[in-house]
């Protein structure tokens, strides 16, 4: 019995020195990043960007705002009716939102981009605008537009529901 216990103890000791140490709850294959918050790396080496800022409003919103402003103040704007001025990146409307033979239609929508004047476009700050069923407005990529709607947001994302 003592020989078996000694053999198990030796094998256990050898195994501890051979295998790499892993913290409790750590997923095999995942890599850790420094605590700087620069990025989060998940299994499969898929980098997740750091969260976007979610700032409070300094004052009441007056006049049209940019899609970037909406994303940066999403929680503070949740439930508010605002006007957004931006450039159409993509549109899913009309027959494209309701292809034949599918049995159902997609929610008509446009994606707007736009930020501060002179700033490079950043898709992380694009705003999805959900259109009401039957909205006959034609939207084309590159078109400047102003849309009024109600913000639906959380700490993570925001959408505008056109009114």
N, C-alpha and C positions, 0 to 999 in steps of 0.2 A: 504494500500500500504506500509506504514511504517513497519507494522508487517511482511509482506512478505520479505521486504528487510533485516530486522533484523534477521529473521530466516535463510535466505540464508547466511548472513554474519557469523552467528554462526556456521552453518554447514560447511562452507568453512574453518573457523578457526580450527574446530575440525578435519577435514579431513587432513589439512596440518600437524597437530601434530601426526596423526596416521600413515600416509604413510611415508615410508622411502624416504629421499631426493635422487634425482638422477640428475646428471649433464645433461645439455642440450646435446642431441645427443647420450647419453649413451643408450646402448641396454639392455633391460630388461633381466636378467639372466646372463649377462656378469659380470665378476669380473675384477677389476683393479689390476695392479701390481705396485709396487714402480717404480719410474723413473730410476731405476738402469739399465734397459734394459736387465734384466736376462731372461725374457720370455714375450711373449704376450699371454694373455688368451682371447679367443674368446667365443661367445655363445656356450653352450654345453660342456664347460670345455675342449676344445681342445687346448692344449698348442702348440704354434708355437715357434720353437727354434729361437734364435737371428740370425741375418744375418751372413753369413760367411764372413771372411775378403776378400776384393778385393784390393789387393796391387799393386802399380806401379812396373815396372821392374827396378831393379837397373842397369842392364847392358843387352847387347844383349844375347839371349839364345843360348848357345853353347852346343851341344850334347843332349842326351836324358834327359827328365825331368819326374818327377813322376806325376800321376794323381792329387795328392794333390797340387803340384806346379801349375798345370793348373787351378784348381779351385780357388786357392788363388790369382792368377794373371789374372783372366779371362778377364777383360776389356782390360788390357794392351796387352794380347795375341790375342784379337779378330782380325781375318783376317790373322794371321801369320801361316806359315807352320812350324810345329815342329815334333819332334819324341818323343813319350811317351813310357816309360818302365814301365810295371806294371804286375799284376797278374790277370788273367781272373776270374771274379766272376760268370758271366753268359754269355751265348751266345744264340742268336736266329738267326740261319743260315739255309740254305738249305731247306729241306722239312718242318722243324719246323716253318720256317717263311712263308711257303706257304701251309697251310693245304688244302687237297682236299675238294671241295664242298663249299668253302668260297667265291669264286668269285674274290678274290684279295689276294695279299701277303702283309705281313708286311715288313717294312724296315729292312733288315738284320742288326744286331748290336751285339756288345759285350760290357760288362761293365768291366772296369778295376779298380783295387784298388791298393794301394801302396802309401807309404809316406816315411818319413825319416826312415833310418835303426833303428830298435829297437822300433819304435813307434807302439802303438796298432792300429789295423785297425779301421777306422771310416767311416761308409757308407755315411756320409755327404760329403766326399771327393772322392767318387767313380766317375769315368768319363765314360760317355756314348760315345761309338765310333760307328758312323753310317758307315756301309760298303756299297760299291757300289754293285748294282745288279749284280748277277753272280759271286761274289767273292767266289772262291772254297776253300779258306783256311779253315782248320778245327781248331776250337778253343774248348778247354775243360776247365772246371772249375779247377782252381789250376795251370794252365799252365802259365809260365812266357813268356811274349812276348814284342816285340817292334813294334809299329805301327807309321807310318808317315801319317800326315794329316793336314788339315787346321782347325783352331779353329773358331767356331761360338759361340760368347758369348755375354752376357749382364751383367749388374750389379748383376744379380740374379743367373744365371746358365751358364754352358758352355757345349758344345759337340765338339767332334772331328770328322770331316768328312774324312775318310781314303782316301788317294790319291793313 
